[in-house]
Amino acid sequence: MAALGLTGGAVNVAAAEELGSNELLRRMEYLDRGLVAVKVGSGVYLSWRFLGDESEATTFRVYRDDIAVADVADSTNYSDTVGTPTSSYSVAAVVDGVEGERSAELTPRS
Protein backbone atom coordinates (compact mmCIF):
# COMPACT_ATOMS: atom_id res chain seq x y z
CA MET A 1 0.00 0.00 0.00
CA ALA A 2 1.38 3.41 -0.93
CA ALA A 3 1.79 6.18 1.57
CA LEU A 4 0.58 9.60 0.59
CA GLY A 5 3.27 12.25 0.82
CA LEU A 6 2.16 15.78 1.53
CA THR A 7 4.03 18.60 -0.15
CA GLY A 8 2.83 22.17 0.01
CA GLY A 9 -0.68 21.17 1.06
CA ALA A 10 -1.27 18.84 -1.92
CA VAL A 11 -1.09 15.05 -2.12
CA ASN A 12 2.07 13.73 -3.78
CA VAL A 13 1.30 13.11 -7.48
CA ALA A 14 3.08 9.75 -7.70
CA ALA A 15 1.25 8.45 -4.63
CA ALA A 16 -2.10 9.68 -5.94
CA GLU A 17 -1.52 7.98 -9.30
CA GLU A 18 -0.51 4.74 -7.59
CA LEU A 19 -3.81 4.79 -5.72
CA GLY A 20 -5.68 5.31 -9.00
CA SER A 21 -6.66 8.91 -8.47
CA ASN A 22 -6.32 11.66 -11.07
CA GLU A 23 -7.23 14.39 -8.59
CA LEU A 24 -4.96 16.10 -6.15
CA LEU A 25 -6.50 16.90 -2.81
CA ARG A 26 -6.12 20.43 -1.52
CA ARG A 27 -7.20 21.64 1.87
CA MET A 28 -7.87 25.30 2.35
CA GLU A 29 -9.13 27.14 5.36
CA TYR A 30 -12.33 29.14 4.99
CA LEU A 31 -11.66 32.84 4.61
CA ASP A 32 -14.29 35.44 3.94
CA ARG A 33 -13.75 38.32 1.52
CA GLY A 34 -11.93 40.29 4.25
CA LEU A 35 -13.27 43.62 3.08
CA VAL A 36 -11.67 46.66 4.72
CA ALA A 37 -12.83 50.26 4.20
CA VAL A 38 -10.81 53.22 5.46
CA LYS A 39 -11.72 56.91 5.31
CA VAL A 40 -8.96 58.81 3.52
CA GLY A 41 -8.65 62.47 2.54
CA SER A 42 -10.05 61.85 -0.94
CA GLY A 43 -12.96 59.55 -0.01
CA VAL A 44 -12.89 55.89 1.06
CA TYR A 45 -10.22 53.29 0.22
CA LEU A 46 -11.45 49.68 -0.04
CA SER A 47 -9.39 46.49 -0.07
CA TRP A 48 -10.44 42.81 -0.09
CA ARG A 49 -9.12 39.27 -0.56
CA PHE A 50 -8.76 37.34 -3.79
CA LEU A 51 -9.66 33.84 -2.61
CA GLY A 52 -7.57 30.79 -3.46
CA ASP A 53 -10.31 29.04 -5.43
CA GLU A 54 -11.12 32.01 -7.68
CA SER A 55 -9.99 32.13 -11.29
CA GLU A 56 -7.98 34.93 -12.87
CA ALA A 57 -11.14 35.83 -14.81
CA THR A 58 -12.86 36.91 -11.58
CA THR A 59 -13.93 40.54 -11.38
CA PHE A 60 -15.40 42.31 -8.38
CA ARG A 61 -18.51 44.45 -8.04
CA VAL A 62 -18.28 47.17 -5.39
CA TYR A 63 -21.48 48.33 -3.68
CA ARG A 64 -21.97 51.57 -1.76
CA ASP A 65 -25.24 51.85 0.14
CA ASP A 66 -26.60 48.82 -1.82
CA ILE A 67 -25.92 50.44 -5.21
CA ALA A 68 -23.26 49.05 -7.55
CA VAL A 69 -20.66 51.79 -8.03
CA ALA A 70 -17.79 49.95 -9.76
CA ASP A 71 -16.65 46.74 -11.41
CA VAL A 72 -12.97 46.06 -10.71
CA ALA A 73 -11.12 43.62 -12.97
CA ASP A 74 -7.44 44.22 -12.33
CA SER A 75 -7.01 44.52 -8.57
CA THR A 76 -8.54 43.87 -5.17
CA ASN A 77 -8.86 47.48 -4.10
CA TYR A 78 -10.85 50.53 -5.06
CA SER A 79 -10.83 54.22 -4.14
CA ASP A 80 -14.31 55.69 -3.86
CA THR A 81 -13.83 59.44 -4.23
CA VAL A 82 -17.42 60.22 -3.24
CA GLY A 83 -17.59 57.84 -0.27
CA THR A 84 -18.29 59.27 3.18
CA PRO A 85 -17.76 58.02 6.74
CA THR A 86 -21.42 56.95 6.83
CA SER A 87 -21.34 55.04 3.52
CA SER A 88 -21.90 51.28 3.73
CA TYR A 89 -19.83 48.96 1.49
CA SER A 90 -19.86 45.37 0.26
CA VAL A 91 -18.12 43.49 -2.55
CA ALA A 92 -19.16 40.50 -4.68
CA ALA A 93 -17.10 38.32 -7.01
CA VAL A 94 -18.39 38.09 -10.59
CA VAL A 95 -17.42 35.14 -12.80
CA ASP A 96 -18.70 34.79 -16.37
CA GLY A 97 -21.30 37.46 -15.67
CA VAL A 98 -22.70 35.65 -12.63
CA GLU A 99 -22.46 37.54 -9.37
CA GLY A 100 -21.62 35.56 -6.25
CA GLU A 101 -22.54 36.23 -2.66
CA ARG A 102 -21.85 39.73 -1.37
CA SER A 103 -19.47 40.27 1.50
CA ALA A 104 -20.77 41.52 4.81
CA GLU A 105 -21.51 45.25 4.73
CA LEU A 106 -19.33 47.62 6.66
CA THR A 107 -18.71 51.32 7.15
CA PRO A 108 -15.28 52.95 6.83
CA ARG A 109 -12.82 53.14 9.69
CA SER A 110 -11.51 56.60 10.47
N, CA, C and O atoms as a GROMACS GRO file, in nm:
protein
  440
    1MET      N    1   0.085  -0.118   0.000
    1MET     CA    2   0.000   0.000   0.000
    1MET      C    3   0.089   0.124   0.000
    1MET      O    4   0.187   0.129   0.075
    2ALA      N    5   0.057   0.220  -0.082
    2ALA     CA    6   0.138   0.342  -0.093
    2ALA      C    7   0.102   0.440   0.016
    2ALA      O    8  -0.013   0.450   0.058
    3ALA      N    9   0.201   0.510   0.060
    3ALA     CA   10   0.179   0.618   0.157
    3ALA      C   11   0.163   0.747   0.079
    3ALA      O   12   0.230   0.768  -0.022
    4LEU      N   13   0.077   0.832   0.126
    4LEU     CA   14   0.058   0.960   0.059
    4LEU      C   15   0.154   1.060   0.119
    4LEU      O   16   0.155   1.081   0.241
    5GLY      N   17   0.235   1.122   0.035
    5GLY     CA   18   0.327   1.225   0.082
    5GLY      C   19   0.265   1.361   0.064
    5GLY      O   20   0.210   1.390  -0.043
    6LEU      N   21   0.272   1.444   0.163
    6LEU     CA   22   0.216   1.578   0.153
    6LEU      C   23   0.327   1.676   0.123
    6LEU      O   24   0.429   1.679   0.192
    7THR      N   25   0.306   1.757   0.021
    7THR     CA   26   0.403   1.860  -0.014
    7THR      C   27   0.326   1.986  -0.047
    7THR      O   28   0.246   1.989  -0.141
    8GLY      N   29   0.349   2.090   0.029
    8GLY     CA   30   0.283   2.217   0.001
    8GLY      C   31   0.132   2.211   0.009
    8GLY      O   32   0.065   2.288  -0.060
    9GLY      N   33   0.077   2.123   0.090
    9GLY     CA   34  -0.068   2.117   0.106
    9GLY      C   35  -0.138   2.030   0.003
    9GLY      O   36  -0.260   2.015   0.010
   10ALA      N   37  -0.065   1.971  -0.091
   10ALA     CA   38  -0.127   1.884  -0.192
   10ALA      C   39  -0.074   1.742  -0.175
   10ALA      O   40   0.036   1.722  -0.124
   11VAL      N   41  -0.151   1.645  -0.219
   11VAL     CA   42  -0.109   1.505  -0.212
   11VAL      C   43  -0.003   1.482  -0.319
   11VAL      O   44  -0.015   1.531  -0.431
   12ASN      N   45   0.100   1.407  -0.286
   12ASN     CA   46   0.207   1.373  -0.378
   12ASN      C   47   0.148   1.308  -0.503
   12ASN      O   48   0.069   1.215  -0.493
   13VAL      N   49   0.187   1.357  -0.622
   13VAL     CA   50   0.130   1.311  -0.748
   13VAL      C   51   0.154   1.162  -0.770
   13VAL      O   52   0.062   1.090  -0.808
   14ALA      N   53   0.276   1.116  -0.748
   14ALA     CA   54   0.308   0.975  -0.770
   14ALA      C   55   0.222   0.886  -0.681
   14ALA      O   56   0.172   0.783  -0.726
   15ALA      N   57   0.206   0.924  -0.556
   15ALA     CA   58   0.125   0.845  -0.463
   15ALA      C   59  -0.021   0.846  -0.506
   15ALA      O   60  -0.087   0.742  -0.498
   16ALA      N   61  -0.072   0.960  -0.551
   16ALA     CA   62  -0.210   0.968  -0.594
   16ALA      C   63  -0.233   0.880  -0.717
   16ALA      O   64  -0.336   0.813  -0.727
   17GLU      N   65  -0.138   0.882  -0.810
   17GLU     CA   66  -0.152   0.798  -0.930
   17GLU      C   67  -0.148   0.650  -0.894
   17GLU      O   68  -0.221   0.570  -0.951
   18GLU      N   69  -0.062   0.614  -0.800
   18GLU     CA   70  -0.051   0.474  -0.759
   18GLU      C   71  -0.182   0.426  -0.698
   18GLU      O   72  -0.217   0.308  -0.710
   19LEU      N   73  -0.253   0.515  -0.633
   19LEU     CA   74  -0.381   0.479  -0.572
   19LEU      C   75  -0.496   0.488  -0.672
   19LEU      O   76  -0.610   0.461  -0.637
   20GLY      N   77  -0.465   0.526  -0.797
   20GLY     CA   78  -0.568   0.531  -0.900
   20GLY      C   79  -0.648   0.659  -0.903
   20GLY      O   80  -0.759   0.661  -0.956
   21SER      N   81  -0.595   0.765  -0.849
   21SER     CA   82  -0.666   0.891  -0.847
   21SER      C   83  -0.601   0.989  -0.944
   21SER      O   84  -0.479   0.999  -0.950
   22ASN      N   85  -0.683   1.061  -1.018
   22ASN     CA   86  -0.632   1.166  -1.107
   22ASN      C   87  -0.643   1.303  -1.043
   22ASN      O   88  -0.597   1.402  -1.100
   23GLU      N   89  -0.704   1.311  -0.926
   23GLU     CA   90  -0.724   1.438  -0.859
   23GLU      C   91  -0.626   1.455  -0.745
   23GLU      O   92  -0.597   1.361  -0.671
   24LEU      N   93  -0.577   1.576  -0.731
   24LEU     CA   94  -0.496   1.610  -0.615
   24LEU      C   95  -0.589   1.670  -0.511
   24LEU      O   96  -0.680   1.745  -0.545
   25LEU      N   97  -0.567   1.636  -0.388
   25LEU     CA   98  -0.650   1.690  -0.281
   25LEU      C   99  -0.584   1.815  -0.227
   25LEU      O  100  -0.463   1.820  -0.208
   26ARG      N  101  -0.664   1.917  -0.204
   26ARG     CA  102  -0.612   2.043  -0.152
   26ARG      C  103  -0.702   2.089  -0.040
   26ARG      O  104  -0.823   2.104  -0.057
   27ARG      N  105  -0.643   2.112   0.074
   27ARG     CA  106  -0.720   2.164   0.187
   27ARG      C  107  -0.692   2.312   0.201
   27ARG      O  108  -0.578   2.357   0.198
   28MET      N  109  -0.800   2.386   0.216
   28MET     CA  110  -0.786   2.530   0.235
   28MET      C  111  -0.877   2.570   0.349
   28MET      O  112  -0.988   2.519   0.364
   29GLU      N  113  -0.829   2.663   0.430
   29GLU     CA  114  -0.914   2.714   0.536
   29GLU      C  115  -1.017   2.808   0.477
   29GLU      O  116  -0.996   2.865   0.370
   30TYR      N  117  -1.130   2.823   0.546
   30TYR     CA  118  -1.233   2.914   0.499
   30TYR      C  119  -1.194   3.056   0.536
   30TYR      O  120  -1.169   3.085   0.653
   31LEU      N  121  -1.188   3.142   0.438
   31LEU     CA  122  -1.166   3.284   0.461
   31LEU      C  123  -1.279   3.359   0.394
   31LEU      O  124  -1.321   3.325   0.283
   32ASP      N  125  -1.328   3.462   0.460
   32ASP     CA  126  -1.429   3.544   0.394
   32ASP      C  127  -1.357   3.645   0.305
   32ASP      O  128  -1.235   3.640   0.291
   33ARG      N  129  -1.431   3.735   0.246
   33ARG     CA  130  -1.375   3.832   0.152
   33ARG      C  131  -1.276   3.926   0.221
   33ARG      O  132  -1.188   3.981   0.155
   34GLY      N  133  -1.289   3.946   0.351
   34GLY     CA  134  -1.194   4.029   0.425
   34GLY      C  135  -1.197   4.175   0.385
   34GLY      O  136  -1.094   4.242   0.385
   35LEU      N  137  -1.314   4.223   0.351
   35LEU     CA  138  -1.327   4.362   0.308
   35LEU      C  139  -1.287   4.458   0.419
   35LEU      O  140  -1.325   4.443   0.535
   36VAL      N  141  -1.208   4.559   0.380
   36VAL     CA  142  -1.167   4.666   0.472
   36VAL      C  143  -1.197   4.798   0.401
   36VAL      O  144  -1.168   4.813   0.283
   37ALA      N  145  -1.255   4.892   0.473
   37ALA     CA  146  -1.283   5.026   0.420
   37ALA      C  147  -1.225   5.128   0.517
   37ALA      O  148  -1.250   5.122   0.637
   38VAL      N  149  -1.147   5.221   0.463
   38VAL     CA  150  -1.081   5.322   0.546
   38VAL      C  151  -1.108   5.459   0.488
   38VAL      O  152  -1.091   5.481   0.368
   39LYS      N  153  -1.151   5.552   0.573
   39LYS     CA  154  -1.172   5.691   0.531
   39LYS      C  155  -1.036   5.754   0.506
   39LYS      O  156  -0.949   5.752   0.593
   40VAL      N  157  -1.018   5.809   0.387
   40VAL     CA  158  -0.896   5.881   0.352
   40VAL      C  159  -0.935   6.021   0.307
   40VAL      O  160  -1.054   6.050   0.290
   41GLY      N  161  -0.837   6.108   0.289
   41GLY     CA  162  -0.865   6.247   0.254
   41GLY      C  163  -0.948   6.264   0.129
   41GLY      O  164  -1.025   6.359   0.118
   42SER      N  165  -0.935   6.172   0.034
   42SER     CA  166  -1.005   6.185  -0.094
   42SER      C  167  -1.126   6.092  -0.107
   42SER      O  168  -1.170   6.064  -0.218
   43GLY      N  169  -1.180   6.044   0.004
   43GLY     CA  170  -1.296   5.955   0.000
   43GLY      C  171  -1.278   5.834   0.088
   43GLY      O  172  -1.242   5.846   0.205
   44VAL      N  173  -1.301   5.714   0.031
   44VAL     CA  174  -1.289   5.589   0.106
   44VAL      C  175  -1.206   5.491   0.023
   44VAL      O  176  -1.232   5.471  -0.096
   45TYR      N  177  -1.106   5.430   0.087
   45TYR     CA  178  -1.022   5.329   0.022
   45TYR      C  179  -1.072   5.193   0.067
   45TYR      O  180  -1.089   5.168   0.186
   46LEU      N  181  -1.097   5.104  -0.031
   46LEU     CA  182  -1.145   4.968  -0.004
   46LEU      C  183  -1.041   4.866  -0.048
   46LEU      O  184  -0.974   4.885  -0.150
   47SER      N  185  -1.028   4.759   0.028
   47SER     CA  186  -0.939   4.649  -0.007
   47SER      C  187  -1.006   4.519   0.036
   47SER      O  188  -1.077   4.515   0.136
   48TRP      N  189  -0.983   4.410  -0.041
   48TRP     CA  190  -1.044   4.281  -0.009
   48TRP      C  191  -0.955   4.168  -0.059
   48TRP      O  192  -0.858   4.191  -0.131
   49ARG      N  193  -0.990   4.046  -0.020
   49ARG     CA  194  -0.912   3.927  -0.056
   49ARG      C  195  -0.954   3.870  -0.192
   49ARG      O  196  -1.071   3.872  -0.229
   50PHE      N  197  -0.854   3.820  -0.263
   50PHE     CA  198  -0.876   3.734  -0.379
   50PHE      C  199  -0.861   3.593  -0.324
   50PHE      O  200  -0.753   3.556  -0.279
   51LEU      N  201  -0.967   3.515  -0.326
   51LEU     CA  202  -0.966   3.384  -0.261
   51LEU      C  203  -0.895   3.279  -0.346
   51LEU      O  204  -0.892   3.289  -0.469
   52GLY      N  205  -0.839   3.180  -0.281
   52GLY     CA  206  -0.757   3.079  -0.346
   52GLY      C  207  -0.827   2.996  -0.450
   52GLY      O  208  -0.762   2.941  -0.539
   53ASP      N  209  -0.959   2.985  -0.444
   53ASP     CA  210  -1.031   2.904  -0.543
   53ASP      C  211  -1.093   2.987  -0.655
   53ASP      O  212  -1.172   2.935  -0.734
   54GLU      N  213  -1.058   3.115  -0.663
   54GLU     CA  214  -1.112   3.201  -0.768
   54GLU      C  215  -1.019   3.203  -0.889
   54GLU      O  216  -0.897   3.196  -0.875
   55SER      N  217  -1.079   3.212  -1.007
   55SER     CA  218  -0.999   3.213  -1.130
   55SER      C  219  -0.949   3.355  -1.159
   55SER      O  220  -0.999   3.452  -1.103
   56GLU      N  221  -0.852   3.363  -1.247
   56GLU     CA  222  -0.798   3.493  -1.287
   56GLU      C  223  -0.902   3.576  -1.362
   56GLU      O  224  -0.885   3.697  -1.377
   57ALA      N  225  -1.007   3.513  -1.409
   57ALA     CA  226  -1.114   3.583  -1.481
   57ALA      C  227  -1.214   3.649  -1.387
   57ALA      O  228  -1.307   3.715  -1.432
   58THR      N  229  -1.195   3.633  -1.256
   58THR     CA  230  -1.286   3.691  -1.158
   58THR      C  231  -1.274   3.843  -1.157
   58THR      O  232  -1.164   3.897  -1.154
   59THR      N  233  -1.388   3.910  -1.161
   59THR     CA  234  -1.393   4.054  -1.138
   59THR      C  235  -1.472   4.077  -1.010
   59THR      O  236  -1.530   3.984  -0.955
   60PHE      N  237  -1.473   4.200  -0.964
   60PHE     CA  238  -1.539   4.231  -0.838
   60PHE      C  239  -1.632   4.350  -0.856
   60PHE      O  240  -1.596   4.451  -0.917
   61ARG      N  241  -1.753   4.337  -0.801
   61ARG     CA  242  -1.851   4.445  -0.804
   61ARG      C  243  -1.854   4.510  -0.666
   61ARG      O  244  -1.875   4.443  -0.565
   62VAL      N  245  -1.832   4.640  -0.664
   62VAL     CA  246  -1.828   4.717  -0.539
   62VAL      C  247  -1.963   4.786  -0.521
   62VAL      O  248  -2.014   4.851  -0.613
   63TYR      N  249  -2.020   4.770  -0.402
   63TYR     CA  250  -2.148   4.833  -0.368
   63TYR      C  251  -2.127   4.938  -0.260
   63TYR      O  252  -2.058   4.914  -0.160
   64ARG      N  253  -2.189   5.054  -0.280
   64ARG     CA  254  -2.197   5.157  -0.176
   64ARG      C  255  -2.344   5.180  -0.149
   64ARG      O  256  -2.420   5.211  -0.240
   65ASP      N  257  -2.384   5.164  -0.025
   65ASP     CA  258  -2.524   5.185   0.014
   65ASP      C  259  -2.619   5.104  -0.076
   65ASP      O  260  -2.722   5.154  -0.120
   66ASP      N  261  -2.582   4.977  -0.102
   66ASP     CA  262  -2.660   4.882  -0.182
   66ASP      C  263  -2.673   4.917  -0.330
   66ASP      O  264  -2.759   4.862  -0.399
   67ILE      N  265  -2.591   5.008  -0.379
   67ILE     CA  266  -2.592   5.044  -0.520
   67ILE      C  267  -2.455   5.011  -0.578
   67ILE      O  268  -2.352   5.050  -0.523
   68ALA      N  269  -2.453   4.938  -0.690
   68ALA     CA  270  -2.326   4.905  -0.755
   68ALA      C  271  -2.261   5.033  -0.806
   68ALA      O  272  -2.322   5.109  -0.881
   69VAL      N  273  -2.136   5.057  -0.763
   69VAL     CA  274  -2.066   5.179  -0.803
   69VAL      C  275  -1.944   5.151  -0.890
   69VAL      O  276  -1.893   5.243  -0.954
   70ALA      N  277  -1.897   5.026  -0.894
   70ALA     CA  278  -1.779   4.995  -0.976
   70ALA      C  279  -1.765   4.845  -0.998
   70ALA      O  280  -1.803   4.765  -0.913
   71ASP      N  281  -1.710   4.810  -1.113
   71ASP     CA  282  -1.665   4.674  -1.141
   71ASP      C  283  -1.513   4.682  -1.154
   71ASP      O  284  -1.462   4.759  -1.235
   72VAL      N  285  -1.443   4.602  -1.075
   72VAL     CA  286  -1.297   4.606  -1.071
   72VAL      C  287  -1.244   4.475  -1.126
   72VAL      O  288  -1.277   4.368  -1.075
   73ALA      N  289  -1.161   4.483  -1.232
   73ALA     CA  290  -1.112   4.362  -1.297
   73ALA      C  291  -0.964   4.337  -1.276
   73ALA      O  292  -0.917   4.225  -1.297
   74ASP      N  293  -0.889   4.437  -1.235
   74ASP     CA  294  -0.744   4.422  -1.233
   74ASP      C  295  -0.679   4.437  -1.096
   74ASP      O  296  -0.557   4.447  -1.087
   75SER      N  297  -0.758   4.439  -0.991
   75SER     CA  298  -0.701   4.452  -0.857
   75SER      C  299  -0.804   4.410  -0.752
   75SER      O  300  -0.917   4.374  -0.785
   76THR      N  301  -0.763   4.415  -0.628
   76THR     CA  302  -0.854   4.387  -0.517
   76THR      C  303  -0.860   4.508  -0.425
   76THR      O  304  -0.859   4.496  -0.302
   77ASN      N  305  -0.866   4.625  -0.487
   77ASN     CA  306  -0.886   4.748  -0.410
   77ASN      C  307  -0.954   4.851  -0.500
   77ASN      O  308  -0.955   4.840  -0.622
   78TYR      N  309  -1.010   4.950  -0.434
   78TYR     CA  310  -1.085   5.053  -0.506
   78TYR      C  311  -1.088   5.178  -0.420
   78TYR      O  312  -1.105   5.170  -0.298
   79SER      N  313  -1.071   5.294  -0.483
   79SER     CA  314  -1.082   5.422  -0.414
   79SER      C  315  -1.213   5.487  -0.456
   79SER      O  316  -1.232   5.519  -0.574
   80ASP      N  317  -1.301   5.507  -0.361
   80ASP     CA  318  -1.431   5.569  -0.386
   80ASP      C  319  -1.420   5.716  -0.349
   80ASP      O  320  -1.422   5.752  -0.231
   81THR      N  321  -1.407   5.801  -0.448
   81THR     CA  322  -1.383   5.944  -0.423
   81THR      C  323  -1.506   6.018  -0.370
   81THR      O  324  -1.493   6.131  -0.323
   82VAL      N  325  -1.623   5.957  -0.378
   82VAL     CA  326  -1.742   6.022  -0.324
   82VAL      C  327  -1.794   5.952  -0.199
   82VAL      O  328  -1.901   5.987  -0.148
   83GLY      N  329  -1.720   5.854  -0.150
   83GLY     CA  330  -1.759   5.784  -0.027
   83GLY      C  331  -1.746   5.875   0.094
   83GLY      O  332  -1.663   5.965   0.098
   84THR      N  333  -1.830   5.849   0.194
   84THR     CA  334  -1.828   5.927   0.318
   84THR      C  335  -1.813   5.833   0.437
   84THR      O  336  -1.824   5.711   0.422
   85PRO      N  337  -1.788   5.887   0.556
   85PRO     CA  338  -1.776   5.802   0.674
   85PRO      C  339  -1.903   5.723   0.707
   85PRO      O  340  -1.896   5.624   0.779
   86THR      N  341  -2.017   5.766   0.655
   86THR     CA  342  -2.142   5.695   0.683
   86THR      C  343  -2.183   5.600   0.570
   86THR      O  344  -2.285   5.533   0.580
   87SER      N  345  -2.104   5.595   0.463
   87SER     CA  346  -2.134   5.504   0.352
   87SER      C  347  -2.118   5.360   0.399
   87SER      O  348  -2.037   5.331   0.486
   88SER      N  349  -2.196   5.271   0.341
   88SER     CA  350  -2.190   5.128   0.373
   88SER      C  351  -2.142   5.054   0.248
   88SER      O  352  -2.193   5.080   0.138
   89TYR      N  353  -2.045   4.963   0.263
   89TYR     CA  354  -1.983   4.896   0.149
   89TYR      C  355  -1.994   4.744   0.158
   89TYR      O  356  -1.995   4.686   0.266
   90SER      N  357  -2.001   4.682   0.040
   90SER     CA  358  -1.986   4.537   0.026
   90SER      C  359  -1.927   4.510  -0.112
   90SER      O  360  -1.927   4.597  -0.199
   91VAL      N  361  -1.876   4.388  -0.129
   91VAL     CA  362  -1.812   4.349  -0.255
   91VAL      C  363  -1.860   4.208  -0.291
   91VAL      O  364  -1.879   4.124  -0.203
   92ALA      N  365  -1.879   4.184  -0.420
   92ALA     CA  366  -1.916   4.050  -0.468
   92ALA      C  367  -1.825   4.011  -0.584
   92ALA      O  368  -1.793   4.094  -0.669
   93ALA      N  369  -1.785   3.885  -0.587
   93ALA     CA  370  -1.710   3.833  -0.701
   93ALA      C  371  -1.806   3.808  -0.816
   93ALA      O  372  -1.920   3.769  -0.795
   94VAL      N  373  -1.759   3.833  -0.938
   94VAL     CA  374  -1.839   3.809  -1.059
   94VAL      C  375  -1.755   3.721  -1.152
   94VAL      O  376  -1.644   3.758  -1.190
   95VAL      N  377  -1.811   3.606  -1.190
   95VAL     CA  378  -1.742   3.514  -1.280
   95VAL      C  379  -1.836   3.481  -1.396
   95VAL      O  380  -1.948   3.436  -1.375
   96ASP      N  381  -1.789   3.504  -1.517
   96ASP     CA  382  -1.870   3.479  -1.637
   96ASP      C  383  -2.006   3.548  -1.629
   96ASP      O  384  -2.108   3.492  -1.671
   97GLY      N  385  -2.008   3.669  -1.576
   97GLY     CA  386  -2.130   3.746  -1.567
   97GLY      C  387  -2.223   3.710  -1.453
   97GLY      O  388  -2.328   3.772  -1.437
   98VAL      N  389  -2.186   3.610  -1.374
   98VAL     CA  390  -2.270   3.566  -1.263
   98VAL      C  391  -2.211   3.618  -1.133
   98VAL      O  392  -2.097   3.589  -1.097
   99GLU      N  393  -2.291   3.696  -1.063
   99GLU     CA  394  -2.246   3.754  -0.937
   99GLU      C  395  -2.263   3.656  -0.822
   99GLU      O  396  -2.368   3.594  -0.807
  100GLY      N  397  -2.158   3.642  -0.743
  100GLY     CA  398  -2.162   3.556  -0.625
  100GLY      C  399  -2.217   3.630  -0.505
  100GLY      O  400  -2.270   3.741  -0.516
  101GLU      N  401  -2.204   3.567  -0.392
  101GLU     CA  402  -2.254   3.623  -0.266
  101GLU      C  403  -2.176   3.750  -0.230
  101GLU      O  404  -2.054   3.757  -0.244
  102ARG      N  405  -2.249   3.848  -0.182
  102ARG     CA  406  -2.185   3.972  -0.137
  102ARG      C  407  -2.119   3.952  -0.002
  102ARG      O  408  -2.163   3.872   0.080
  103SER      N  409  -2.013   4.027   0.019
  103SER     CA  410  -1.947   4.027   0.150
  103SER      C  411  -2.039   4.094   0.251
  103SER      O  412  -2.139   4.156   0.215
  104ALA      N  413  -2.004   4.080   0.376
  104ALA     CA  414  -2.077   4.152   0.481
  104ALA      C  415  -2.058   4.302   0.459
  104ALA      O  416  -1.950   4.346   0.417
  105GLU      N  417  -2.161   4.379   0.486
  105GLU     CA  418  -2.151   4.525   0.472
  105GLU      C  419  -2.074   4.583   0.589
  105GLU      O  420  -2.078   4.532   0.701
  106LEU      N  421  -2.003   4.691   0.559
  106LEU     CA  422  -1.933   4.762   0.666
  106LEU      C  423  -1.920   4.909   0.632
  106LEU      O  424  -1.932   4.949   0.516
  107THR      N  425  -1.895   4.989   0.734
  107THR     CA  426  -1.871   5.132   0.715
  107THR      C  427  -1.722   5.159   0.734
  107THR      O  428  -1.654   5.081   0.801
  108PRO      N  429  -1.672   5.267   0.677
  108PRO     CA  430  -1.528   5.295   0.683
  108PRO      C  431  -1.478   5.321   0.825
  108PRO      O  432  -1.547   5.377   0.910
  109ARG      N  433  -1.354   5.278   0.846
  109ARG     CA  434  -1.282   5.314   0.968
  109ARG      C  435  -1.226   5.453   0.948
  109ARG      O  436  -1.200   5.495   0.836
  110SER      N  437  -1.208   5.525   1.057
  110SER     CA  438  -1.151   5.660   1.047
  110SER      C  439  -1.001   5.654   1.036
  110SER      O  440  -0.936   5.758   1.027
   0.00000   0.00000   0.00000
